[in-house]
């Protein structure tokens, strides 16, 4: 079982690759949509803006491929901006379309606290998804590392697997079938982050 890690120029790609290899994953780093289409499991890392990410994915032809890969039921993990581009559209730097895999709008975090949120914060599971294989051996309320100014405002709240409080309770993990996406950076989140990646690898092997 090989996990395809999408290389579209995301700044956190090396750290994600290093963390996945640390937990025993076999990887293929690729910017080829045909490789992504054929993959048994896919990881989409990300930092920065949704608009830039979408432009890069579209330029490579991966934006057209990803919804079909996800719809096929293959395990998929989106990280930070890799979660946000799954939404229908984003308001970052003007309203623009995203992948429309998970209905919702990417919106700016509210005022009243420092934006972007940079640092550790708690991830609290919802009743619908606790326990879930992605969360194995990670207690609800564990701390993960966040770096973001925008969050996913989802139209279907049943997809929200965990929430985090930063001026409002926003979705920090989204799960639907074999799709999982996280707003935080597991590759920067110490033991809990590595355990989450280990759990994703185990889910991929099981499928």
Secondary structure, DSSP 8 states (H G I E B T S, - for coil): --EEEE-SS-TTHHHHHHHHHHTT--EEEE--HHHHHH-SEEEE---S-HHHHHHHHHHHTHHHHHHHHHHTT-EEEEETHHHHTTSSEE-TTS-EE---SS-EEEEE--SSS-SSEEEEEEEEE-TTTSS-GGGTT--TTEEEEEEESEEEEES-GGGEEEEEESSSEEEEEEEETTEEEESS-GGGSHHHHHHHHHHHHHHHHH-
